Amino acid sequence: MKKEDLRGKKYLESLLWYGTEIGEKTAELAYWQAAGGYSSGTSEADEILEREVELERLIRTLTQKKLDATRMIDEIQDPVARAVLRRRYILGDTWAKVAESCGGMSERNAHYVHDIALFDFEKIFTEE
């Protein structure tokens, strides 16, 4: 099986998507709040409230997904593999930071460990 076909990999990648989406929604909300000049009961106030509700929903979803992913990552035997997956998908670190925080390995080595760890994660993910 190719790593692109792994359902567990897609699940982990969705964590990064949620993180990006939350960042964008937070920026939009800040824009609407900074625009000001609205009074309660206006369409702008309703728009802000709607955006706040959507942001809270995304945060709750991401939090639950990260808790579930952390529990599954913790079941992986290899501590370096656990660290690579945790740093990349739970903390959202760049590959350079993942490599540095895992003992100063090269980014290439971090990718190698990551690829092996994905197959270990897939076994756990599909058992759920």
Backbone as a chain_set.jsonl record, in Angstrom:
{"seq": "MKKEDLRGKKYLESLLWYGTEIGEKTAELAYWQAAGGYSSGTSEADEILEREVELERLIRTLTQKKLDATRMIDEIQDPVARAVLRRRYILGDTWAKVAESCGGMSERNAHYVHDIALFDFEKIFTEE", "coords": {"N": [[0.847, -1.181, 0.0], [0.525, 2.209, -0.842], [1.774, 5.169, 0.733], [0.208, 7.374, 0.255], [-2.318, 6.366, 0.101], [-3.117, 5.773, 2.628], [-5.467, 5.82, 5.17], [-5.142, 6.716, 7.773], [-3.086, 8.578, 7.489], [-4.365, 10.575, 6.028], [-6.186, 11.343, 7.971], [-4.459, 12.417, 9.932], [-3.365, 14.517, 8.433], [-5.607, 16.078, 8.197], [-5.677, 17.349, 10.612], [-3.771, 19.342, 10.36], [-5.03, 20.861, 8.406], [-7.304, 21.768, 9.817], [-6.008, 23.362, 11.726], [-4.928, 25.399, 10.096], [-7.299, 26.438, 9.02], [-8.532, 27.41, 11.337], [-6.74, 29.449, 12.001], [-7.155, 31.176, 9.802], [-9.888, 31.804, 10.123], [-9.793, 33.068, 12.589], [-8.319, 35.354, 11.933], [-10.12, 36.559, 10.147], [-12.244, 37.075, 11.899], [-11.018, 38.883, 13.653], [-10.651, 40.998, 11.886], [-13.323, 41.746, 11.343], [-14.117, 42.498, 13.909], [-12.376, 44.62, 14.394], [-13.203, 46.421, 12.514], [-15.431, 47.568, 13.576], [-17.849, 50.093, 14.564], [-20.47, 49.25, 14.634], [-23.708, 48.556, 15.923], [-25.439, 46.731, 18.466], [-27.575, 44.205, 17.218], [-27.349, 44.805, 14.584], [-26.52, 43.881, 11.187], [-23.784, 43.516, 10.987], [-23.024, 42.919, 13.606], [-24.369, 40.52, 13.882], [-22.998, 39.043, 11.982], [-20.449, 38.914, 13.114], [-21.021, 37.441, 15.443], [-21.856, 35.042, 14.264], [-19.461, 34.24, 13.048], [-17.868, 33.901, 15.322], [-19.151, 31.713, 16.532], [-18.748, 29.733, 14.57], [-15.942, 29.589, 14.637], [-15.512, 28.65, 17.264], [-16.697, 26.119, 17.012], [-14.971, 24.887, 15.163], [-12.613, 24.87, 16.702], [-13.345, 23.2, 18.854], [-13.762, 20.801, 17.43], [-11.18, 20.342, 16.349], [-9.718, 20.066, 18.722], [-10.813, 17.7, 19.83], [-10.148, 15.866, 17.795], [-7.353, 16.025, 17.921], [-6.891, 15.031, 20.491], [-7.783, 12.384, 20.153], [-5.99, 11.542, 18.133], [-3.553, 11.826, 19.503], [-3.812, 9.88, 21.474], [-3.765, 7.571, 19.855], [-1.229, 7.845, 18.64], [0.363, 7.556, 20.886], [0.305, 4.825, 21.22], [2.164, 3.775, 19.498], [5.153, 1.97, 19.275], [7.889, 2.762, 18.863], [9.776, 5.36, 20.156], [10.903, 7.549, 18.781], [9.507, 7.613, 16.396], [6.986, 8.17, 17.425], [7.493, 10.733, 18.424], [8.081, 12.158, 16.065], [5.618, 12.047, 14.629], [3.951, 13.289, 16.519], [5.118, 15.85, 16.8], [4.866, 16.826, 14.21], [2.076, 16.632, 13.498], [0.403, 17.058, 15.775], [1.529, 19.23, 17.138], [2.08, 20.769, 14.95], [4.538, 21.423, 13.819], [7.157, 22.575, 11.593], [9.007, 20.728, 9.078], [11.729, 21.125, 9.469], [11.847, 21.93, 12.151], [10.771, 19.656, 13.354], [12.792, 17.782, 12.777], [14.986, 18.95, 14.124], [14.093, 18.923, 16.808], [14.009, 16.264, 17.316], [16.451, 15.201, 18.162], [18.24, 16.459, 16.491], [18.319, 15.371, 13.95], [18.573, 14.938, 10.354], [16.416, 16.611, 7.977], [15.664, 14.933, 5.956], [15.995, 12.42, 7.153], [14.041, 12.674, 9.106], [11.759, 12.653, 7.508], [11.963, 10.039, 6.557], [11.679, 8.492, 8.924], [9.134, 9.364, 9.546], [7.617, 8.308, 7.39], [7.751, 5.548, 7.908], [6.575, 5.53, 10.422], [3.987, 6.288, 9.753], [2.861, 3.968, 8.673], [2.817, 2.348, 10.922], [1.046, 3.863, 12.453], [-1.212, 3.629, 10.86], [-2.004, 0.97, 11.229], [-2.922, 1.055, 13.862], [-4.887, 3.018, 13.628], [-6.756, 1.855, 11.875], [-7.692, -0.185, 13.434], [-9.317, 1.031, 15.219]], "CA": [[0.0, 0.0, 0.0], [1.259, 3.471, -0.894], [1.441, 6.015, 1.883], [-0.853, 8.299, -0.148], [-3.603, 5.672, 0.254], [-3.37, 5.49, 4.038], [-6.539, 6.619, 5.781], [-4.582, 7.36, 8.96], [-2.33, 9.75, 7.033], [-5.361, 11.606, 5.701], [-6.715, 11.814, 9.254], [-3.447, 13.289, 10.535], [-3.27, 15.734, 7.625], [-6.778, 16.921, 8.474], [-5.348, 18.173, 11.782], [-3.084, 20.528, 9.849], [-6.047, 21.664, 7.734], [-8.088, 22.449, 10.849], [-5.176, 24.414, 12.299], [-4.889, 26.49, 9.127], [-8.645, 27.008, 8.942], [-8.747, 28.188, 12.564], [-5.952, 30.672, 11.847], [-7.831, 32.064, 8.856], [-11.146, 32.272, 10.726], [-9.416, 34.006, 13.647], [-7.956, 36.607, 11.265], [-11.367, 37.161, 9.656], [-12.983, 37.587, 13.051], [-10.311, 40.085, 14.116], [-10.96, 42.055, 10.919], [-14.695, 42.202, 11.571], [-14.172, 43.183, 15.2], [-11.638, 45.88, 14.278], [-13.971, 47.334, 11.665], [-16.258, 48.3, 14.54], [-18.875, 50.952, 14.036], [-21.763, 48.589, 14.562], [-24.434, 48.491, 17.192], [-26.042, 45.412, 18.614], [-28.768, 44.037, 16.409], [-27.061, 45.084, 13.182], [-26.039, 42.722, 10.435], [-22.366, 43.327, 11.307], [-22.964, 42.216, 14.892], [-24.788, 39.141, 13.605], [-21.903, 38.417, 11.24], [-19.396, 38.624, 14.09], [-21.497, 36.34, 16.275], [-21.821, 33.833, 13.432], [-18.053, 33.862, 12.888], [-17.405, 33.399, 16.622], [-19.726, 30.374, 16.708], [-18.037, 28.85, 13.642], [-14.588, 29.414, 15.152], [-15.601, 27.767, 18.437], [-16.983, 24.77, 16.522], [-13.727, 24.367, 14.602], [-11.672, 24.628, 17.804], [-13.796, 21.982, 19.554], [-13.509, 19.659, 16.553], [-9.739, 20.105, 16.306], [-9.293, 19.586, 20.039], [-11.191, 16.293, 19.953], [-9.343, 15.09, 16.851], [-5.982, 15.953, 18.435], [-6.896, 14.098, 21.625], [-7.873, 11.035, 19.589], [-4.733, 11.251, 17.447], [-2.515, 11.67, 20.521], [-4.004, 8.56, 22.079], [-3.288, 6.563, 18.902], [0.221, 8.003, 18.501], [0.971, 7.004, 22.101], [0.363, 3.367, 21.108], [3.3, 3.395, 18.654], [6.245, 1.489, 20.126], [9.133, 3.507, 18.665], [9.633, 6.713, 20.698], [11.255, 8.559, 17.781], [8.349, 7.67, 15.491], [5.942, 8.902, 18.16], [7.881, 12.146, 18.489], [7.95, 12.757, 14.732], [4.194, 12.249, 14.343], [3.394, 14.262, 17.463], [5.619, 17.196, 16.486], [4.354, 17.263, 12.905], [0.621, 16.732, 13.367], [-0.259, 17.593, 16.968], [2.081, 20.567, 17.385], [2.112, 21.504, 13.686], [5.893, 21.898, 13.537], [7.718, 22.417, 10.254], [9.909, 19.574, 9.028], [13.01, 21.523, 10.064], [11.697, 21.906, 13.608], [10.607, 18.246, 13.731], [14.119, 17.167, 12.73], [15.806, 19.524, 15.196], [13.613, 18.512, 18.132], [14.195, 14.81, 17.457], [17.87, 14.895, 18.297], [19.056, 17.107, 15.47], [18.432, 14.561, 12.735], [18.333, 15.685, 9.121], [15.015, 16.613, 7.548], [15.474, 13.707, 5.163], [15.809, 11.325, 8.104], [12.73, 12.878, 9.732], [10.775, 12.154, 6.537], [12.082, 8.579, 6.531], [11.037, 8.005, 10.155], [7.714, 9.699, 9.385], [6.981, 7.347, 6.484], [7.615, 4.276, 8.633], [5.607, 5.76, 11.503], [2.639, 6.33, 9.179], [2.358, 2.602, 8.542], [2.488, 1.919, 12.292], [-0.165, 4.587, 12.835], [-2.321, 3.078, 10.071], [-2.469, -0.258, 11.899], [-3.685, 1.469, 15.047], [-6.046, 3.786, 13.16], [-7.761, 0.965, 11.282], [-8.251, -1.024, 14.504], [-10.282, 1.845, 15.977]], "C": [[0.891, 1.243, 0.0], [0.847, 4.34, 0.285], [0.343, 7.021, 1.541], [-2.243, 7.7, 0.055], [-3.981, 5.423, 1.714], [-4.446, 6.414, 4.598], [-6.039, 7.353, 7.02], [-3.803, 8.615, 8.609], [-3.291, 10.893, 6.708], [-5.961, 12.201, 6.977], [-5.732, 12.79, 9.901], [-3.32, 14.598, 9.758], [-4.462, 16.658, 7.859], [-6.536, 17.804, 9.701], [-4.655, 19.46, 11.343], [-4.077, 21.45, 9.148], [-6.871, 22.448, 8.751], [-7.291, 23.594, 11.467], [-5.097, 25.63, 11.394], [-6.231, 27.207, 9.061], [-8.943, 27.872, 10.172], [-7.972, 29.503, 12.497], [-6.622, 31.674, 10.92], [-9.109, 32.642, 9.449], [-10.871, 33.278, 11.844], [-9.063, 35.367, 13.046], [-9.196, 37.32, 10.728], [-12.157, 37.793, 10.794], [-12.34, 38.869, 13.574], [-10.59, 41.263, 13.181], [-12.348, 42.632, 11.187], [-14.812, 42.97, 12.886], [-13.485, 44.542, 15.131], [-12.399, 46.903, 13.441], [-14.916, 48.176, 12.513], [-17.386, 49.077, 13.889], [-20.239, 50.307, 13.909], [-22.426, 48.655, 15.927], [-25.117, 47.141, 17.275], [-27.338, 45.367, 17.813], [-28.541, 44.348, 14.939], [-26.559, 43.832, 12.494], [-24.56, 42.463, 10.709], [-22.205, 42.568, 12.622], [-23.365, 40.76, 14.712], [-23.679, 38.373, 12.894], [-20.77, 38.031, 12.194], [-19.8, 37.446, 14.965], [-21.442, 35.022, 15.515], [-20.392, 33.327, 13.265], [-17.472, 33.325, 14.203], [-17.898, 31.977, 16.862], [-18.998, 29.368, 15.821], [-16.62, 28.561, 14.135], [-14.58, 28.478, 16.357], [-15.853, 26.318, 18.023], [-15.715, 24.128, 15.954], [-12.725, 24.021, 15.7], [-12.062, 23.369, 18.572], [-13.505, 20.729, 18.729], [-12.027, 19.321, 16.525], [-9.241, 19.542, 17.63], [-9.612, 18.109, 20.201], [-10.355, 15.417, 19.029], [-7.897, 14.955, 17.346], [-5.887, 15.019, 19.636], [-6.935, 12.658, 21.133], [-6.565, 10.633, 18.919], [-3.598, 11.032, 18.44], [-2.606, 10.299, 21.177], [-3.48, 7.46, 21.148], [-1.776, 6.64, 18.716], [0.931, 7.394, 19.705], [1.082, 5.485, 22.067], [1.515, 2.883, 20.235], [4.482, 3.075, 19.558], [7.499, 2.362, 20.053], [8.976, 4.953, 19.156], [9.979, 7.814, 19.69], [10.104, 8.721, 16.787], [7.203, 8.434, 16.146], [6.239, 10.391, 18.154], [7.699, 12.836, 17.141], [6.487, 13.029, 14.416], [3.585, 13.312, 15.251], [3.823, 15.687, 17.097], [4.995, 17.71, 15.184], [2.85, 17.545, 12.94], [-0.096, 17.302, 14.587], [0.22, 19.018, 17.226], [2.171, 21.415, 16.122], [3.477, 22.058, 13.327], [6.256, 21.722, 12.065], [8.64, 21.205, 10.272], [11.263, 19.91, 9.642], [12.94, 21.453, 11.584], [11.506, 20.478, 14.112], [11.978, 17.59, 13.815], [14.993, 17.65, 13.88], [15.386, 18.996, 16.564], [13.738, 17.013, 18.366], [15.676, 14.466, 17.418], [18.749, 15.494, 17.223], [19.257, 16.271, 14.223], [18.211, 15.444, 11.509], [16.842, 15.653, 8.787], [14.705, 15.357, 6.741], [15.227, 12.518, 6.076], [14.456, 11.446, 8.807], [11.621, 12.385, 8.803], [10.779, 10.623, 6.489], [11.384, 7.965, 7.746], [9.527, 8.226, 10.066], [7.0, 8.658, 8.519], [6.774, 5.994, 7.15], [6.555, 4.407, 9.722], [4.176, 5.796, 10.972], [2.039, 4.936, 9.044], [2.017, 2.015, 9.909], [1.193, 2.577, 12.757], [-1.383, 4.004, 12.115], [-2.888, 1.82, 10.721], [-3.354, 0.086, 13.092], [-4.977, 2.16, 14.621], [-7.144, 2.868, 12.622], [-8.355, -0.002, 12.297], [-9.346, -0.293, 15.26], [-11.682, 1.661, 15.458]], "O": [[1.874, 1.322, 0.737], [-0.281, 4.259, 0.771], [-0.377, 7.476, 2.43], [-3.228, 8.429, 0.168], [-5.065, 4.91, 1.991], [-4.342, 7.637, 4.505], [-6.458, 8.478, 7.291], [-3.848, 9.605, 9.34], [-3.046, 12.042, 7.076], [-6.212, 13.403, 7.056], [-6.126, 13.861, 10.363], [-3.182, 15.665, 10.355], [-4.341, 17.876, 7.735], [-7.12, 18.882, 9.817], [-4.918, 20.533, 11.886], [-3.988, 22.671, 9.271], [-7.111, 23.643, 8.577], [-7.833, 24.672, 11.706], [-5.189, 26.765, 11.863], [-6.287, 28.436, 9.048], [-9.54, 28.942, 10.052], [-8.486, 30.55, 12.89], [-6.658, 32.871, 11.207], [-9.383, 33.832, 9.298], [-11.629, 34.231, 12.024], [-9.455, 36.406, 13.577], [-9.312, 38.54, 10.839], [-12.672, 38.904, 10.668], [-13.038, 39.83, 13.9], [-10.746, 42.396, 13.636], [-12.525, 43.849, 11.249], [-15.523, 43.972, 12.965], [-13.952, 45.507, 15.736], [-12.253, 48.109, 13.639], [-15.169, 49.342, 12.212], [-17.822, 48.748, 12.786], [-21.079, 50.782, 13.145], [-21.759, 48.795, 16.952], [-25.344, 46.487, 16.257], [-28.087, 46.341, 17.739], [-29.448, 44.174, 14.126], [-26.215, 42.845, 13.144], [-24.121, 41.313, 10.67], [-21.356, 41.684, 12.739], [-22.772, 39.868, 15.319], [-23.452, 37.195, 13.172], [-20.204, 36.943, 12.085], [-18.994, 36.546, 15.2], [-21.028, 34.002, 16.065], [-20.143, 32.123, 13.334], [-16.669, 32.392, 14.188], [-17.145, 31.131, 17.344], [-18.667, 28.27, 16.271], [-16.152, 27.425, 14.06], [-13.721, 27.602, 16.451], [-15.29, 25.395, 18.611], [-15.424, 22.965, 16.233], [-12.061, 22.987, 15.63], [-11.199, 22.556, 18.906], [-13.056, 19.716, 19.266], [-11.65, 18.157, 16.658], [-8.418, 18.626, 17.64], [-8.767, 17.342, 20.663], [-9.902, 14.345, 19.431], [-7.289, 13.893, 17.206], [-4.903, 14.294, 19.78], [-6.203, 11.806, 21.638], [-6.083, 9.517, 19.111], [-2.767, 10.145, 18.242], [-1.591, 9.641, 21.405], [-2.824, 6.523, 21.604], [-1.111, 5.607, 18.643], [1.988, 6.782, 19.557], [1.876, 4.911, 22.812], [1.816, 1.689, 20.231], [4.778, 3.818, 20.494], [8.102, 2.665, 21.082], [8.141, 5.693, 18.636], [9.403, 8.9, 19.745], [9.771, 9.838, 16.389], [6.534, 9.243, 15.503], [5.354, 11.211, 17.911], [7.219, 13.967, 17.08], [6.146, 14.128, 13.978], [2.794, 14.14, 14.8], [3.008, 16.609, 17.085], [4.643, 18.885, 15.076], [2.405, 18.588, 12.459], [-1.117, 17.972, 14.433], [-0.585, 19.908, 17.499], [2.319, 22.634, 16.2], [3.573, 23.054, 12.61], [5.734, 20.841, 11.382], [9.011, 20.711, 11.336], [11.879, 19.053, 10.275], [13.87, 20.971, 12.23], [12.017, 20.122, 15.174], [12.294, 16.923, 14.799], [15.664, 16.851, 14.533], [16.237, 18.659, 17.388], [13.589, 16.545, 19.495], [16.092, 13.544, 16.717], [19.895, 15.077, 17.06], [20.249, 16.437, 13.513], [17.718, 16.566, 11.625], [16.106, 14.784, 9.252], [13.615, 14.795, 6.838], [14.35, 11.697, 5.807], [13.8, 10.439, 9.072], [10.655, 11.771, 9.257], [9.725, 9.994, 6.392], [10.594, 7.031, 7.61], [8.743, 7.366, 10.466], [5.918, 8.185, 8.867], [5.73, 5.366, 6.972], [5.739, 3.506, 9.918], [3.249, 5.379, 11.667], [0.845, 4.745, 9.274], [1.045, 1.271, 10.043], [0.348, 1.932, 13.378], [-2.461, 3.899, 12.7], [-4.103, 1.627, 10.76], [-4.403, -0.524, 13.297], [-6.038, 1.909, 15.193], [-8.326, 3.086, 12.888], [-9.413, -0.58, 12.05], [-10.207, -0.922, 15.874], [-12.617, 2.269, 15.978]]}, "num_chains": 1, "name": "protein.A"}
